[in-house]
Amino acid sequence: MNSDHNAAAEYRPLFLDESDPEDARRISELRAQNGIEFTDLRDLLRAEFNDLVAPPELSEGPESDRWIYYPWRKSAVALPGPELLRTVRLDRNRNKLTRAEQEKLTNQTIGVVGQSVGHAIAHTLAMEGICGRIKLADFDTIELANLNRIPGSLFDIGVNKAVVTARRIAEIDPYLPVEIYTAGLTDENVDDFFADLTLVVEECDSLDIKLAVREAAKKYGIPLLMETSDRGLLDIERYDLEPAREPFHGLLGGATRADLRGLTTREKAPYVVRILDAHGLSDRFAASLVEIDQTLDSWPQLAGDVQLGGATVAAAVRRIGLGGALPSGRTRVDLTACLDAVTEPDPVVELAWPADVEVEARQSTEARAVLAAAQLAPSGGNVQPWSLREENSAIVIELDIARSSGMDIGYRGSAVAVGAALYNARAAAAAHGVLGEADLYTGGTGRHSRTAPLTAVLQLSDWSEPELARDYPDLLDRVTNRNLGTGEPIDPAVLDILATTAAKAGGGLRWITDAEDLATAATLLAASDTARYLTPVLHAEMFSELRWPTDDLRAGLDLRTMELAPDELAKLDIGGRADVMDRIREWHGGVALGEYTRDRVLSASAVVAVTFAAPPAGDSEELAAYARGGETLQRVWIEAQRHGLAVQPVSPVFLYARQTGDLNTVSPEFADTLTSLQGRFLDLLGVPEHETVALVLRLSYAAEVTARSRRLPIPGAGTR
């Protein structure tokens, strides 16, 4: 057994429970002594715990509080129990290390042999909380010359190096078990030292002890790490994975402990060169080896390099402890090389938008005017999921499945867009006196369609219809407005007018205006957005819709139309990263991903659902019904804008899900969540079972838009 166990007072504090009579007596005795300082941190640390975001449930209470007496400091500190102390101290580790990962790492017992570089390593392991126990070995004492790299003080001179490390750890976390071996590692204590280790870090100077540590690591089947404070060299020897592995990667050949024992610094140099690779040494370190025993006592080390070693080894310990891939071998974390590679950062590119182009709307011929009006219809992501053409004195609008997306379940959203485009075409035709019959064909039927699942056909004739024609100027000015609203209430009479407009089109309107209901809607819609961000396919589609200044702005969402605040714009670079979304999904996080929608709904005056009657899902006439819902949508939108309202679609992922399995196809991981959100949202708006939602709109009073979405060019059209 280690004889140091009897000298724990040198490096381990005394734990005193004031509820225990004997400990209470000891506390009284300490208070009676001159020069002992008492500090009670319990209230302060509990306040810190209460201020944490999402603090965990604790299994301990005030009964776990202790007075911790540090003999070497002549100070006593009152602390909460170990669980609270660890939670507060390590909370800033999240989420580079999740709480679950931190808990897993506490199963590790780490041994550190050698307490010069080893001091920095052991201290870093303790600070990061990535082990549950530490064993330290070093026979040497602190000298003034050690203080160039060991973060001790003049008061530590003459104190064993392992004791100094242990004291420093105890002053961070007194509950972390630390054992020391002040005789260093010997034949007598090596088995005791290694008995329960999960990993060992070797940082001693004696080559024979270095080899002994490796022989023991091999015997006990545990990983070994060594960091050399020159060009950040890290060696990994996975004896847990390779029981037959040769020590030092086989670089020492057949050298034995007897060959390496008792060597002078100069005699060690050839072995050091073999281990470290002469060609890989820094020029200053290599030149210093030549000067040992001439102008230098030993090889040089810098505190910064030593501290870097602590960080490098800690990263390796984390990876091994969490089961990540880390094979045997070596690598360098070379700061000098990094500094040699300094470059200017990429400049921040200010968004310089091209001059706006008037949307092609008012045309020289009636047919082109009708086509241009159809092209101005709204569609999800401004993808314009249709093809337009004039054919045999008719305007043909075909649903283009190539422009569909994951949220466009069963092409229902595209059908809504086709219906809105048909309404625009009819209004334009009425205004130009060329209105004729309009028909919808599904499943590729009809003389105007062969493959499209939905085709709208407007005959060009010589009719006119004043109510339709009245909407024409307003549809040319229809726009999506994503600016934050003022929250100003909408006159109930205006909502009644919108409802009447929907009813005339054969649909319905359901709405909420109460602040509490809007807050609930904001939460539900934001949660849907979170699922959209965290579903890889939907995330990729969402960001593929965005258009930057150098992109083709004729389709997709011109970034200006998003009306992003500076902080929202800055977040796009992170929000667009699939790897970041993968990590957030792994952590079951992402609430903040819905903030854009949440903020806008909270600023709304109303949230409305435009509804219609639809046949059962999968019915041959289903898409035609959705197209008629698109007409209702367009008429409500135009009327709302006519009354000074800003209109923004806030369509959730679940909008077009109508049957079991729809959401499993769209977002398998979040299907259950989205199903629940859908039910709660429809209940909130009071949508009855016999009605289907074409689109959800946010209505508000807001500033004018910064830009309007552009459109793809309309196809050629002849005169009539």
C-alpha positions in Angstrom: 0.0 0.0 0.0 1.0 3.6 -0.5 2.6 5.0 2.6 1.4 8.5 1.6 -2.2 7.5 2.7 -1.1 8.3 6.3 0.0 11.8 5.3 -3.2 12.9 3.7 -3.4 16.1 5.7 -0.5 17.4 3.6 -2.7 17.6 0.6 -6.3 16.6 1.5 -8.6 19.0 3.3 -10.6 17.9 6.3 -14.4 17.4 5.9 -16.5 18.5 8.8 -20.3 18.0 9.2 -21.6 20.6 11.7 -24.6 18.3 12.4 -22.2 15.7 13.8 -21.3 16.3 17.4 -17.7 15.4 17.1 -17.2 17.4 13.9 -19.1 20.4 15.5 -16.6 20.2 18.4 -13.7 20.2 15.9 -15.2 23.3 14.1 -15.4 25.1 17.5 -11.8 24.3 18.2 -10.7 25.6 14.8 -12.7 28.8 15.4 -11.0 29.3 18.7 -7.5 29.2 17.1 -5.9 32.4 16.0 -5.2 32.9 12.3 -7.8 30.5 10.9 -10.1 32.1 8.4 -13.8 31.0 8.0 -15.8 31.6 4.8 -19.3 30.5 4.2 -20.1 30.1 0.5 -23.3 28.1 0.7 -25.8 30.8 0.0 -23.7 32.3 -2.8 -23.3 29.0 -4.6 -27.0 28.0 -4.1 -27.9 31.4 -5.7 -25.6 30.5 -8.6 -27.3 27.1 -9.0 -30.8 28.8 -9.0 -29.6 31.1 -11.7 -28.6 28.3 -14.0 -30.6 27.7 -17.2 -32.3 24.3 -17.0 -30.7 23.2 -13.7 -30.9 19.4 -13.1 -32.7 17.8 -10.2 -30.4 17.2 -7.3 -30.5 14.1 -5.1 -28.8 15.9 -2.2 -29.9 18.7 0.1 -28.5 20.8 2.9 -27.7 17.6 4.8 -24.7 17.2 2.4 -23.2 20.6 3.3 -19.7 20.5 4.8 -17.1 22.8 6.3 -13.9 22.1 4.4 -10.7 22.9 6.4 -7.5 23.4 4.4 -4.6 23.0 6.8 -2.0 24.4 4.5 -4.0 27.5 4.0 -5.3 27.7 7.6 -8.7 28.4 6.1 -12.2 26.7 6.3 -14.9 27.1 3.7 -18.5 26.0 4.0 -19.8 24.4 0.8 -22.9 22.7 -0.4 -22.6 19.0 -1.2 -20.5 17.6 -4.1 -23.4 17.3 -6.6 -24.4 21.0 -6.4 -20.7 22.1 -6.4 -19.9 20.0 -9.5 -23.1 21.1 -11.3 -22.4 24.8 -10.8 -18.7 24.6 -11.5 -19.0 22.6 -14.7 -22.2 24.2 -16.1 -20.1 26.3 -18.5 -18.7 23.0 -20.0 -22.1 22.6 -21.6 -22.5 21.8 -24.4 -19.0 21.0 -25.4 -19.7 18.3 -22.9 -23.3 17.5 -22.2 -24.3 16.6 -18.6 -24.6 13.0 -19.7 -21.1 13.0 -21.2 -19.8 14.7 -18.0 -21.4 12.0 -15.9 -19.9 9.2 -18.1 -16.4 10.7 -17.8 -16.6 10.6 -14.0 -16.2 6.8 -14.3 -12.6 7.3 -15.2 -9.7 7.0 -12.8 -6.7 8.7 -14.3 -3.1 8.3 -13.2 -0.5 11.0 -13.9 3.2 10.0 -13.5 5.5 13.0 -13.3 4.3 16.4 -11.9 6.0 19.0 -14.0 4.1 18.7 -17.3 1.9 16.3 -15.3 0.8 19.1 -13.0 -0.7 21.1 -15.9 -2.4 17.9 -17.2 -3.8 16.8 -13.8 -5.0 20.3 -13.0 -6.7 20.6 -16.4 -8.4 17.2 -16.0 -9.8 18.4 -12.6 -10.9 21.8 -14.0 -12.8 20.1 -16.8 -14.3 17.5 -14.4 -13.5 14.7 -16.9 -12.5 12.1 -14.3 -13.9 10.8 -11.1 -10.6 10.1 -9.4 -6.9 11.1 -9.9 -3.7 9.4 -8.8 -0.5 11.4 -8.9 3.1 10.2 -8.6 6.4 12.1 -8.2 9.3 11.7 -5.8 10.7 15.2 -6.4 10.2 18.5 -4.6 9.6 21.9 -6.0 12.6 24.0 -6.8 12.8 27.6 -7.9 13.9 26.4 -11.3 10.5 24.5 -11.6 8.5 27.7 -11.3 9.2 28.5 -14.9 6.5 25.9 -15.9 4.7 24.7 -12.7 2.1 27.2 -11.6 3.2 27.0 -7.9 4.6 29.7 -5.8 7.7 30.5 -3.7 5.7 29.0 -0.7 5.8 25.6 -2.5 9.6 25.4 -2.7 10.7 22.2 -0.9 7.2 20.6 -1.1 6.7 17.4 -3.0 5.5 18.1 -6.5 2.5 15.6 -6.2 1.5 17.3 -3.0 1.5 20.7 -4.7 -0.7 19.4 -7.5 -3.1 17.7 -5.1 -3.5 20.9 -3.1 -4.3 22.9 -6.1 -6.9 20.4 -7.2 -8.4 20.3 -3.7 -8.9 24.1 -3.8 -11.0 23.7 -7.0 -13.0 20.7 -5.9 -12.3 19.2 -2.5 -14.8 16.4 -3.2 -12.7 15.0 -6.1 -10.7 12.0 -4.8 -6.9 12.4 -5.2 -4.2 10.0 -4.2 -0.5 10.8 -4.2 2.6 8.7 -4.4 5.5 10.9 -3.1 8.0 8.1 -3.7 7.2 8.3 -7.4 6.5 5.1 -9.2 8.5 2.1 -7.9 8.5 -1.6 -8.2 6.9 -1.8 -4.8 3.9 0.5 -5.5 3.4 0.1 -9.3 0.6 -2.5 -8.9 -1.2 -0.4 -6.2 -1.0 2.7 -8.5 -2.3 0.8 -11.6 -4.9 -1.4 -9.9 -8.0 0.6 -10.8 -6.8 3.0 -13.5 -8.7 3.5 -16.7 -5.9 5.5 -18.3 -2.4 6.7 -17.5 -0.5 9.8 -18.5 3.3 9.5 -18.4 5.2 12.7 -18.0 8.4 11.7 -16.1 12.0 12.3 -16.9 13.6 9.0 -16.1 13.7 6.7 -19.1 13.6 3.5 -17.1 10.4 4.7 -15.3 8.9 5.7 -18.7 9.4 2.1 -19.8 8.1 0.8 -16.5 4.9 2.8 -16.9 4.4 1.3 -20.3 5.0 -2.2 -19.2 2.4 -1.7 -16.4 -0.1 -0.1 -18.9 0.4 -3.1 -21.1 -0.1 -5.5 -18.2 -3.3 -3.8 -17.1 -4.5 -3.2 -20.6 -5.1 0.6 -20.4 -4.4 3.5 -22.7 -1.3 5.6 -22.2 -0.8 9.2 -23.3 2.4 11.3 -23.3 2.8 14.9 -24.2 6.2 16.3 -25.0 6.5 20.1 -24.6 8.1 20.6 -28.0 6.0 21.4 -31.0 3.0 20.0 -29.1 3.9 16.3 -29.7 1.3 13.9 -28.3 1.8 10.2 -28.2 -1.1 7.7 -27.9 -0.4 4.0 -27.0 -3.6 2.0 -26.9 -2.6 -1.0 -24.9 -6.3 -1.5 -24.2 -6.8 -2.2 -27.9 -3.4 -3.7 -28.8 -2.2 -5.9 -26.0 0.9 -6.9 -27.9 1.9 -3.3 -28.8 5.6 -2.5 -28.4 6.4 0.4 -25.9 7.2 3.8 -27.5 5.8 2.5 -30.8 8.8 0.2 -31.0 11.2 3.1 -31.3 13.5 1.9 -28.5 14.2 -1.4 -30.1 15.2 -3.9 -27.5 16.3 -1.4 -24.8 15.4 -2.7 -21.3 14.8 -0.9 -18.0 18.3 -1.9 -16.9 19.8 -0.2 -20.1 17.9 3.0 -19.2 18.4 3.2 -15.5 20.6 5.9 -13.9 21.5 7.7 -17.1 22.8 11.3 -17.0 20.9 13.9 -18.9 23.6 13.7 -21.6 23.3 9.9 -21.8 19.6 10.1 -22.2 19.9 12.4 -25.2 20.3 9.6 -27.9 17.2 7.8 -26.6 15.3 11.0 -26.4 16.2 11.7 -30.0 15.0 8.2 -31.1 11.7 8.6 -29.2 11.0 12.1 -30.4 12.4 11.8 -34.0 15.3 14.2 -34.6 13.7 15.5 -37.8 10.5 16.5 -35.9 12.2 18.4 -33.1 12.0 22.2 -33.2 15.4 23.7 -34.1 15.7 25.4 -30.7 15.0 22.1 -28.8 17.3 20.1 -31.0 20.1 22.7 -30.7 19.6 22.7 -26.9 20.3 18.9 -26.8 23.7 19.6 -28.2 24.4 22.1 -25.4 23.3 19.9 -22.4 26.1 19.7 -19.8 27.9 22.4 -21.7 25.9 25.6 -21.5 22.6 24.0 -20.3 21.8 21.8 -17.3 18.8 20.1 -19.0 16.4 20.4 -21.9 14.3 23.6 -21.9 10.6 23.8 -21.3 8.2 26.8 -21.5 5.2 27.3 -19.4 3.0 27.9 -22.4 4.1 24.7 -24.1 3.4 22.8 -20.8 -0.1 24.4 -20.5 -0.8 23.5 -24.1 0.1 19.9 -23.2 -2.5 20.0 -20.5 -5.2 21.0 -23.0 -4.0 18.4 -25.6 -4.0 15.5 -23.2 -7.4 16.6 -21.8 -8.9 16.5 -25.3 -7.5 13.0 -25.8 -8.8 11.9 -22.4 -12.3 13.2 -23.3 -12.3 11.3 -26.6 -11.1 8.0 -25.2 -13.5 8.4 -22.2 -16.5 9.0 -24.5 -15.6 6.1 -26.8 -14.5 8.2 -29.7 -11.9 7.0 -32.2 -8.3 7.6 -31.2 -5.8 5.0 -32.5 -2.2 4.5 -31.3 0.2 6.9 -32.9 1.3 10.5 -32.6 0.3 13.9 -33.7 1.4 17.5 -33.2 -0.4 20.6 -32.0 2.3 22.9 -33.2 1.6 26.5 -32.2 4.7 27.8 -34.0 3.5 26.4 -37.3 0.1 27.9 -36.7 1.6 31.3 -36.1 3.6 30.9 -39.2 0.4 30.3 -41.1 -1.3 33.5 -39.9 -3.6 34.9 -42.6 -6.0 37.7 -42.9 -9.6 36.6 -42.2 -12.1 36.6 -45.0 -13.6 40.0 -45.1 -17.2 40.5 -44.1 -19.1 40.8 -47.3 -21.7 43.5 -47.1 -24.9 42.5 -48.9 -24.9 44.6 -52.1 -28.1 43.9 -53.8 -28.6 44.6 -57.6 -31.1 47.2 -58.6 -34.7 46.1 -58.3 -36.4 45.2 -61.5 -40.1 45.8 -61.9 -42.0 42.5 -61.7 -43.3 41.6 -65.1 -47.0 42.2 -64.7 -48.6 44.8 -67.1 -48.1 43.4 -70.6 -48.8 44.6 -74.1 -51.2 41.8 -74.9 -54.1 40.3 -73.0 -52.7 36.8 -73.0 -49.3 38.0 -71.7 -51.1 40.1 -69.0 -53.0 37.0 -67.9 -49.9 34.9 -67.8 -48.0 37.5 -65.9 -50.7 37.8 -63.3 -50.8 34.0 -62.8 -47.0 34.1 -62.3 -47.5 36.6 -59.4 -49.4 34.1 -57.3 -47.9 33.2 -53.9 -46.2 29.8 -53.4 -44.2 28.2 -50.6 -40.6 29.4 -50.8 -41.5 31.3 -54.0 -40.7 28.2 -55.9 -43.5 28.9 -58.4 -44.5 25.2 -58.7 -46.2 25.4 -62.0 -45.6 25.7 -65.7 -47.5 28.3 -67.7 -48.3 28.5 -71.4 -50.9 29.8 -73.8 -52.4 27.0 -75.9 -55.4 27.1 -78.3 -56.7 30.4 -76.9 -56.4 29.2 -73.3 -54.1 29.7 -70.4 -52.7 26.4 -69.1 -51.3 26.2 -65.6 -49.8 22.8 -64.8 -48.5 21.7 -61.4 -44.8 21.0 -61.8 -43.8 18.2 -59.4 -40.1 19.0 -60.0 -40.6 22.1 -57.9 -42.1 20.3 -54.9 -40.5 19.9 -51.5 -40.7 17.8 -48.4 -43.4 19.9 -46.7 -45.5 19.8 -49.9 -47.2 16.5 -48.9 -49.1 14.9 -51.7 -48.5 18.1 -53.8 -51.2 19.8 -51.7 -49.3 23.0 -51.2 -48.5 23.1 -54.9 -52.2 22.7 -55.6 -53.0 25.7 -53.4 -50.4 27.7 -55.4 -51.9 26.6 -58.7 -55.4 27.6 -57.5 -54.1 31.0 -56.5 -52.4 31.4 -59.9 -55.7 30.5 -61.6 -57.5 33.1 -59.6 -55.0 35.7 -60.6 -55.4 34.7 -64.2 -59.1 35.0 -64.0 -59.0 38.4 -62.4 -56.6 39.6 -65.0 -58.7 38.2 -67.8 -61.8 39.9 -66.3 -60.0 43.2 -66.1 -58.9 42.9 -69.8 -62.3 41.6 -71.0 -61.1 38.2 -72.1 -62.5 36.0 -69.3 -63.8 32.6 -70.2 -64.6 29.2 -68.6 -62.1 27.8 -66.0 -61.6 24.1 -65.3 -59.4 21.9 -63.1 -58.2 18.6 -64.3 -56.5 16.0 -62.0 -54.4 12.9 -62.5 -53.3 14.0 -66.0 -56.8 14.0 -67.4 -58.1 16.4 -70.0 -56.9 17.5 -73.4 -54.5 20.1 -71.9 -52.5 17.8 -69.7 -50.8 14.5 -70.1 -48.6 13.9 -67.0 -49.3 16.7 -64.4 -51.3 15.7 -61.3 -53.2 18.9 -61.5 -53.9 21.3 -64.4 -55.9 24.5 -64.5 -57.2 25.8 -67.8 -58.7 29.2 -68.4 -60.3 29.8 -71.7 -59.8 33.2 -73.1 -63.1 34.6 -74.3 -64.8 38.0 -74.2 -66.4 38.0 -70.8 -65.9 40.5 -68.0 -66.8 40.2 -64.3 -66.6 43.4 -62.2 -65.9 41.7 -58.8 -63.0 39.7 -60.3 -61.7 42.7 -62.2 -61.7 44.7 -59.0 -59.1 42.4 -57.5 -56.7 42.8 -60.5 -54.9 46.0 -59.4 -54.6 44.7 -55.9 -53.2 41.3 -56.8 -50.5 43.1 -58.8 -49.5 44.8 -55.5 -50.0 41.7 -53.3 -46.8 41.1 -51.2 -45.6 39.0 -48.3 -44.7 41.2 -45.3 -42.5 39.6 -42.7 -41.8 42.7 -40.7 -42.6 42.6 -37.0 -46.1 43.8 -36.3 -47.2 46.5 -33.9 -49.8 44.3 -32.1 -52.5 46.8 -32.8 -55.9 45.1 -32.6 -57.9 44.5 -35.8 -61.3 45.9 -36.0 -63.7 42.9 -35.7 -65.6 44.3 -38.7 -62.5 43.8 -40.8 -62.3 40.2 -39.7 -65.9 39.7 -40.6 -65.3 41.1 -44.1 -62.4 38.6 -44.5 -64.7 35.8 -43.4 -67.3 36.9 -45.9 -64.7 37.0 -48.6 -63.7 33.4 -47.8 -67.3 32.3 -47.7 -68.0 33.8 -51.2 -65.1 31.8 -52.5 -66.6 28.7 -51.0 -64.2 28.5 -48.1 -63.9 29.6 -44.5 -61.8 31.6 -42.1 -60.8 30.7 -38.5 -58.9 33.1 -36.4 -57.5 34.0 -33.0 -56.7 37.5 -31.8 -56.5 37.1 -28.0 -53.0 37.7 -26.7 -52.9 34.5 -24.8 -54.0 32.5 -27.8 -51.5 34.2 -30.0 -48.8 33.3 -27.5 -49.9 29.7 -27.6 -49.9 29.8 -31.4 -46.4 31.3 -31.4 -45.2 28.4 -29.2 -46.7 25.7 -31.4 -45.6 27.3 -34.7 -42.1 27.8 -33.3 -41.9 24.2 -32.3 -42.8 23.2 -35.8 -40.0 25.4 -37.1 -37.6 23.7 -34.7 -38.6 20.3 -36.1 -38.1 21.7 -39.6 -34.6 22.9 -38.8 -33.7 19.5 -37.2 -35.0 17.3 -40.0 -32.1 17.1 -42.4 -34.1 17.1 -45.7 -36.3 19.9 -44.6 -33.4 21.9 -43.3 -31.5 21.5 -46.6 -34.6 22.5 -48.6 -35.3 25.5 -46.4 -31.8 27.0 -46.9 -31.8 26.1 -50.6 -34.8 28.5 -50.9 -32.8 31.5 -49.7 -31.3 33.9 -52.3 -28.3 36.1 -51.7 -27.3 39.1 -53.8 -25.2 37.1 -56.3 -28.0 34.4 -56.8 -30.7 34.3 -59.4 -33.4 36.3 -57.6 -36.2 35.3 -59.9 -37.2 32.3 -57.8 -36.8 31.5 -54.1 -36.8 33.9 -51.2 -34.8 37.0 -51.8 -33.1 37.4 -48.4 -34.4 41.0 -48.1 -38.0 39.8 -48.1 -37.2 37.9 -44.8 -36.9 41.3 -43.1 -34.2 40.0 -40.8 -32.9 42.0 -37.9 -29.0 42.2 -37.8 -28.8 39.5 -35.1 -31.2 37.3 -37.1 -29.1 37.7 -40.3 -25.9 36.9 -38.3 -27.5 33.7 -37.1 -28.1 32.4 -40.6 -24.5 31.3 -41.0 -24.9 29.0 -38.0 -28.5 28.0 -38.7 -27.5 26.9 -42.2 -24.9 24.4 -41.0 -26.2 20.8 -41.1 -23.5 19.6 -38.7 -24.7 22.1 -36.1 -28.2 20.9 -36.5 -27.1 17.3 -36.1 -25.5 18.2 -32.8 -28.5 20.1 -31.6 -30.7 17.2 -32.5 -28.4 14.9 -30.6 -28.8 17.1 -27.5 -32.6 17.3 -27.9 -32.3 21.0 -28.0 -33.2 23.7 -30.6 -36.0 25.7 -29.0 -34.2 28.9 -30.1 -34.5 27.8 -33.7 -38.1 28.8 -33.7 -37.5 32.4 -32.5 -38.0 34.0 -35.9 -41.5 32.7 -36.2 -42.3 33.0 -32.5 -41.3 36.7 -32.5 -43.4 37.5 -35.5 -46.5 35.7 -34.3 -46.2 37.4 -30.9 -46.2 40.7 -32.7 -49.3 39.8 -34.8 -52.8 41.2 -34.5 -54.3 37.9 -35.6 -53.5 34.4 -36.9 -56.0 33.0 -39.4 -56.5 29.7 -41.1 -58.0 29.8 -44.6 -60.1 26.7 -44.8 -62.1 24.7 -47.4 -64.1 21.5 -47.7 -61.9 18.7 -49.1 -62.7 15.1 -50.1 -60.9 12.3 -48.3 -57.1 12.2 -48.6 -56.1 10.4 -51.8 -59.4 11.0 -53.5 -59.0 11.8 -57.2 -60.5 15.3 -56.7 -58.4 16.2 -53.6 -55.9 18.4 -55.5 -58.7 20.2 -57.3 -60.2 21.0 -53.8 -56.9 22.3 -52.6 -56.7 24.5 -55.7 -60.1 25.9 -54.9 -58.7 26.5 -51.4 -55.9 28.5 -53.1 -58.5 30.7 -54.7 -60.0 31.4 -51.3 -56.6 32.1 -49.9 -55.8 34.6 -52.7 -59.1 36.5 -52.3 -58.6 36.7 -48.5 -55.0 37.9 -48.9 -56.0 40.6 -51.3 -58.9 41.8 -49.1 -56.7 41.9 -46.0 -54.0 43.9 -47.8 -56.8 46.2 -49.1 -57.6 47.0 -45.4 -54.0 47.9 -44.6 -53.0 44.6 -43.1 -49.6 43.0 -43.5 -49.9 39.4 -44.5 -47.3 36.6 -44.0 -47.8 32.9 -44.4 -46.6 31.0 -41.3 -47.2 27.5 -42.6 -46.1 24.7 -40.2 -44.5 21.5 -41.2 -47.7 19.6 -40.4 -50.0 21.8 -42.6 -50.6 19.4 -45.4 -50.5 16.2 -43.4 -54.0 14.5 -43.6 -53.5 10.8 -43.0 -51.5 8.4 -41.0 -48.0 8.1 -42.3 -47.8 11.6 -43.9 -45.6 13.0 -41.2 -43.5 9.8 -40.9 -42.5 10.4 -44.5 -41.7 14.1 -43.9 -39.9 13.9 -40.6 -39.7 10.4 -39.1 -37.9 11.5 -35.9 -40.4 14.3 -35.1 -43.6 12.7 -36.6 -45.2 12.2 -33.1 -44.3 15.7 -32.0 -45.7 17.2 -35.2 -48.9 15.2 -34.9 -49.4 16.5 -31.4 -48.7 20.1 -32.5 -51.1 19.8 -35.4 -54.0 18.6 -33.1 -53.3 21.4 -30.6 -53.1 24.0 -33.3 -56.3 23.1 -35.1 -58.1 23.0 -31.7 -56.7 26.4 -30.9 -58.1 27.9 -34.1 -61.3 25.9 -33.8 -61.0 24.2 -37.2 -63.8 21.6 -37.4 -63.1 18.1 -38.8 -65.0 18.8 -42.0 -62.7 21.7 -42.9 -59.2 21.5 -44.3 -56.6 24.3 -44.0 -55.2 25.7 -47.2 -52.8 28.1 -45.5 -52.1 29.8 -42.2 -51.6 33.6 -42.3 -50.2 36.1 -39.8 -52.0 39.4 -40.0 -50.5 42.5 -38.5 -49.9 46.2 -38.9 -46.3 46.6 -39.9 -43.8 48.8 -41.8 -43.6 48.6 -45.6 -41.6 45.7 -47.1 -38.0 46.2 -48.0 -38.3 44.3 -51.3 -40.8 42.1 -53.2 -40.0 38.6 -54.4 -39.3 38.5 -58.1 -40.7 35.9 -60.6 -39.4 33.7 -63.3 -40.0 35.2 -66.8 -43.3 34.3 -68.3 -43.3 32.2 -71.5 -44.0 33.8 -74.9 -47.6 34.4 -75.8 -49.1 35.5 -79.1 -51.9 38.1 -79.7 -55.5 37.1 -80.0 
